């Protein structure tokens, strides 16, 4: 077998152009599969980095656009709803209420628009957000409704270019009503899913219910699952519970970062497989080209085959010789294709200036498939060589 492999390499050396053209389809096919699957995995990784690891165990519930029925009920996110929800649906660790409002923040002559969120104590810490400086709200702040505010990093930079915002008093205007707040903390910039650590700002829900909107129902319910792996399951359970409670479909929007990441990863994975399958067609085309070249090779080397058979070589030995030669072409094409695919992937990473995942699985799959193509398409010419009559082969006819 080793001798057949060496002979194959020598034959390739004698017919360089023919060998190169035979390799081309395999190289392009293998490289394409690697690049496409690597791009798919890189997109998935980028999605995860964009959303971050914060809040993957959180599920959001808000009122949806229901199809109106005569007996439809608009859900009220009050304390009764919170208690009933916790008792009715399993897999819930904690339930948080929050309200959002558009606001304008100003300090001196500088102002900035922000989406301000009224939250309950401990929500930001549980969500996974961290502070660059200052402190989170405590129980006293929420109960007393103290006028403290936590700013996103970009908002803080806009209002306080010198970075000295902690402890300063700013003006917050919402619905044309002004309020004074003391900056209690500034968030560290991070990927944080449904909460903004950059352009958002946060006040206590205790203050919101006392000064902005007395006895408010929540605009959004944040349900914390017992683990992030249960978030997708919890989305389905909460949707079913709320639709049953309201008596109509579409009464609520139930979403989670974990579900969104899984769906987007599934989409990119499916697209990668489809594109890889299309790229693999070039491997099949390359295989047909190899079969054609091997048929020509068998025809050209009839006398060699006749001599070997006359000296006692069995059909199995002849078949093995040409199968190894065919497989050697795709073996070389697969190796060169892997190197080219990795090189292109690294080039894309350099150009896009972001992390690019090299898919080891795609390298292995593409390489094995290329070898299989060589054996599959080389079997017919090899069998043809094995069946040659030595007398006819020696005559060159």
Phi, psi and omega in degrees: 000319179295321178297320178297321180294318179296317178299321179297317180297321178296321178294322177297320181295324180288332182238067188297312183296316179298318179297317181298315180295325177292323182287332191303312181297321179293316181299312181297317181297312181296313180299320181295315180299316181296314182296316183294314180291326177293321177296322178297314179293325178294321178296319178298316179296321180294322177299315180296321179291324180295315181280337180076178180264355181283138173074018180289343178263008182261140176237130183259135175237127175218161181294137181254192179257090186283153170280113188296132173236164182296325182257016181292145181238131174277123184289139176251117182275074179250189183293329177295317178298319180299313181295316181294320181297316181297323181282329189273330186245128180275163178087009181263131177267314179202156180238128180244142175251144175210157177230145180241153179205150175279137184215158173243125180256141180216146175219112185065235181267359184259136178222158181208141176273145182207156172266105186267137183238129175268120188236164176268156183302133177091352184294312183298320179295317180294324181292337177105009177281149180235158183260140172284323178201160178089201184224155173283170177290147174249179183301320181298319179301318183288314183295316182280344182068042182295150184270070176245151182221144175248128186254146171290160186298318181290320177299316180297320180294325179292316183282326184230081182301334182275358178074026183245038186280338185299127179087352180281154180261127181238165178256131175243125180243123176223134184053039177068010179253125181270144175223145176264135179227148173260132179288110182269335182196156177234126184285148174278138180292128179199160174287122191222025172062239187278352176249143183260121177269001183245307186255003181264166171217154189225136174235171180282146177289337175298317177293318182301317183285339181269320188248329185268306181215101183300138178049056185279150165276155182285144174277333179220138176251124178254115182256124179267122178283160180295336174202158182296333179291341180265000186296315181297317178297321181292326177303314181294318181293318180292321177299313180297318181295313183293322179292325176293320182292321182274340179082015180205155177281152177074015181288337180222155170256118180243118182223159173213150180296322182297317179296317180297317179296317180297318180294316181291323177295322178295320180295312180295324178295317179296317179297321180296318180295317180297314180292324178294322178296321177295318180295328181293341178299325179296332175294319178294319177298318177298324178296320178296320177297320178295318179299318179298315180295320181292324176298317177297319181297316179299318179297317182291332187251030180300317182295320176300317179296318179299318179297316180296320178292321179296330179274003174109006179291131180279162176304325180297321179293317178297316180299317180298319181302312184281332174294317178296321179296317179294316180294328180295324178298312182288332175298312178296317178298321179296316180296313179296321179296321178296314179299316180295318180298316178294320179298317179295319179299316179294324178295319178297319178300319180293317182292316182279348179055043176210163185298135179233123184274124174274117183279107178295321180300318181294324178297314181294313182297313181297320180294312180297321180294322180294319178295319178299318179300317179298317180290317183296309183280344177271349184293318182296310177297324180294319178294323178298319178294320182293332183270356182297137174284128184301326181292315179294320181297318181291330178286346179078013182265000000 
